Amino acid sequence: MAFMDNPHRPIQVPPPTQVIVHPSLTKPPNFSCIRTPTAVKLYYMPARTFPNSSRQRAFTLVELLVVIGIIALLISILLPVLGKVRVQAAATQCASNLRGFGQAYLAYVDGNKGVSPPYRLPINVTRSSIYGIGGKDVFRPRWYELLGGTVKRYANQSPKPIDDNSWTIDDAWFLCPAVPDWHNNRNYPYGYNFQFLGNPRLRASDKRPINYPVKPGSIKGSITVLALDCMGTAAGKPEATRAGYYNDGTKDRHALGNKGVVVDPPRITPHSDIADSAHTAPEDRSGPHARHAGKLNVVFCDGHVERLTPQELGYVVRKDGSMTAYEAAGNNKLFSGSGADIDPPSKN
């Protein structure tokens, strides 16, 4: 090396490095440096920012409003669809229940010497009108109790052997899912074609049953109504004057479901019987209830079920929603059993 070649030459030491801070350098440590032979100049440079992937950008008010609007639109589209699905499901289950009644009816007729069930078993003084169903004592069981017992279904697990219209049905097989709160034993959701299939009330003249027993052998089952969705005696009243349903057996002629356990045919006469024998005015007639999107389920005596309008069954419906009783336009061909448009049996 040079100093080794010339040991008498002085060693040159470079001047000390100077650090010059640029005036714009006000924020450490964001700076860059330029090295010169004698100095290092530092310059402040603003820090570069990079997006932070761990942070989410917040919605603006406009974006929130757009999302809310889309959700509201979807709800407005889906709710009617879901409502229709529920209505359809209830109608389908109702039809299934009535179809079960149809099968039970055929079994009852087969097991009772070819006799159709009455709407209610007759008064029996010697037995205090007590009958056995499923090993339990029941006071004058109604038609649906008789059909249920045939297939080992029981409307109430603890029946009372007394005349009591307040008890309720606790087996959904007997009920219409479209009106699930209608489960009173008298104000029942399904009405039986009692005037033509089995009316044990007594005639005024000879105290014999008006129309019982009835032999279904002479009935054309495929065109004869067995039972249907029924609103009871409210049918004869204008829709605006009808009252709500009573689940405790209250007898109110204007109430939906009142005496709904039986249904009158489309046309009755002053000489024929009527659903509620205590109220015989034509406006107190019982009639169908179009509770399934303007239609009702009907089970026929051969066990098949159809969904029809009241008019298709032969009823005359006025503009105010009430159903006529005595008008000749009412047609009984789907109720008579023979397919003919005849009047119900006389009560006199």
Backbone hydrogen bonds, N-H to C=O, Kabsch-Sander energy under -0.5 kcal/mol:
donor,donor_aa,acceptor,acceptor_aa,energy
5,D,1,M,-1.8
6,N,2,A,-2.1
9,R,6,N,-1.7
13,V,11,I,-0.6
18,Q,38,T,-2.0
20,I,18,Q,-0.7
20,I,40,V,-2.2
21,V,19,V,-0.6
22,H,20,I,-0.6
22,H,42,L,-1.9
25,L,22,H,-2.1
26,T,24,S,-1.6
30,N,27,K,-0.7
31,F,29,P,-1.7
32,S,43,Y,-2.6
34,I,41,K,-2.7
35,R,33,C,-0.5
36,T,34,I,-0.6
36,T,39,A,-4.0
40,V,18,Q,-2.6
41,K,34,I,-2.7
41,K,39,A,-0.5
42,L,20,I,-2.1
43,Y,32,S,-2.8
45,M,30,N,-1.9
53,S,51,P,-0.8
55,R,52,N,-1.6
64,L,60,T,-2.2
65,L,61,L,-2.3
66,V,62,V,-2.1
67,V,63,E,-2.3
68,I,64,L,-2.7
69,G,65,L,-2.3
70,I,66,V,-2.1
71,I,67,V,-2.4
72,A,68,I,-2.5
73,L,69,G,-2.1
74,L,70,I,-2.3
75,I,71,I,-2.5
76,S,72,A,-2.4
77,I,73,L,-1.5
78,L,74,L,-2.7
79,L,75,I,-2.8
81,V,77,I,-0.9
82,L,78,L,-3.0
83,G,79,L,-2.7
84,K,80,P,-2.3
85,V,81,V,-2.1
86,R,82,L,-2.3
87,V,83,G,-2.3
88,Q,84,K,-2.6
89,A,85,V,-2.5
90,A,86,R,-2.4
91,A,87,V,-2.3
92,T,88,Q,-2.3
93,Q,89,A,-2.4
94,C,90,A,-2.5
95,A,91,A,-2.3
96,S,92,T,-1.9
97,N,93,Q,-2.2
98,L,94,C,-2.5
99,R,95,A,-2.3
100,G,96,S,-1.7
101,F,97,N,-1.6
102,G,98,L,-2.3
103,Q,99,R,-2.1
104,A,100,G,-2.3
105,Y,101,F,-2.6
106,L,102,G,-1.8
107,A,103,Q,-1.9
108,Y,104,A,-2.6
109,V,105,Y,-2.6
110,D,106,L,-2.1
111,G,107,A,-1.7
112,N,108,Y,-0.8
112,N,109,V,-0.9
114,G,109,V,-2.2
115,V,112,N,-1.2
116,S,214,V,-3.1
119,Y,198,G,-2.2
121,L,141,P,-1.9
128,S,125,V,-1.1
129,S,124,N,-2.9
130,I,127,R,-1.8
131,Y,138,V,-3.0
133,I,136,K,-2.8
136,K,133,I,-1.4
138,V,131,Y,-3.3
139,F,160,K,-1.0
140,R,129,S,-2.5
140,R,138,V,-0.7
143,W,119,Y,-2.0
145,E,142,R,-0.7
146,L,142,R,-2.0
147,L,143,W,-2.3
148,G,144,Y,-2.4
149,G,145,E,-2.4
150,T,146,L,-1.2
151,V,147,L,-0.9
151,V,148,G,-0.9
152,K,149,G,-1.1
153,R,148,G,-3.4
162,I,160,K,-1.0
164,D,162,I,-1.0
169,I,183,H,-2.8
170,D,155,A,-2.6
171,D,155,A,-0.6
172,A,170,D,-0.5
174,F,171,D,-1.8
175,L,172,A,-1.5
179,V,176,C,-1.4
182,W,179,V,-2.2
183,H,181,D,-1.6
184,N,187,N,-0.7
185,N,167,W,-1.9
186,R,165,N,-0.5
188,Y,186,R,-1.9
191,G,228,L,-2.7
192,Y,261,V,-1.6
193,N,226,L,-2.3
194,F,192,Y,-2.7
196,F,193,N,-0.6
197,L,193,N,-1.8
198,G,194,F,-2.0
199,N,211,N,-2.6
203,R,208,R,-3.2
204,A,347,K,-2.0
207,K,203,R,-1.4
210,I,201,R,-3.3
211,N,199,N,-2.6
218,S,215,K,-1.7
219,I,216,P,-1.9
220,K,337,G,-3.1
221,G,219,I,-1.3
223,I,220,K,-1.6
224,T,221,G,-1.1
225,V,334,L,-3.0
226,L,299,V,-2.9
227,A,299,V,-1.6
228,L,191,G,-1.6
229,D,297,N,-1.7
230,C,189,P,-2.7
231,M,287,G,-2.3
232,G,287,G,-0.8
233,T,258,N,-2.2
234,A,231,M,-1.0
235,A,232,G,-1.8
236,G,233,T,-1.0
236,G,285,R,-0.8
237,K,234,A,-1.7
239,E,320,D,-2.8
241,T,238,P,-1.7
242,R,239,E,-1.0
243,A,254,H,-2.8
246,Y,256,L,-0.5
247,N,245,Y,-0.5
249,G,246,Y,-0.6
252,D,250,T,-0.9
255,A,252,D,-1.8
256,L,243,A,-1.9
257,G,231,M,-2.3
258,N,255,A,-1.7
260,G,257,G,-2.4
261,V,186,R,-1.2
262,V,259,K,-1.3
263,V,192,Y,-2.3
264,D,286,S,-0.6
268,I,325,A,-2.6
272,S,269,T,-1.1
273,D,345,P,-0.8
277,S,275,A,-0.9
279,H,276,D,-2.0
284,D,281,A,-2.2
285,R,282,P,-1.3
287,G,232,G,-1.3
289,H,229,D,-2.2
290,A,288,P,-0.5
291,R,289,H,-2.2
292,H,295,K,-2.8
293,A,291,R,-0.7
294,G,290,A,-0.8
295,K,292,H,-1.0
296,L,308,L,-2.9
298,V,306,E,-2.8
299,V,227,A,-2.5
300,F,304,H,-2.7
301,C,221,G,-0.8
301,C,224,T,-2.3
302,D,221,G,-1.1
303,G,300,F,-2.4
306,E,298,V,-2.6
308,L,296,L,-2.3
308,L,306,E,-0.6
313,L,309,T,-1.0
313,L,310,P,-0.5
314,G,311,Q,-1.2
315,Y,310,P,-2.3
317,V,315,Y,-0.6
318,R,316,V,-0.5
318,R,322,S,-3.1
321,G,318,R,-1.7
323,M,235,A,-2.2
324,T,316,V,-2.0
330,G,327,E,-1.6
331,N,314,G,-2.0
335,F,332,N,-2.0
336,S,332,N,-2.0
342,I,340,A,-1.4
347,K,271,H,-3.1
348,N,271,H,-0.5
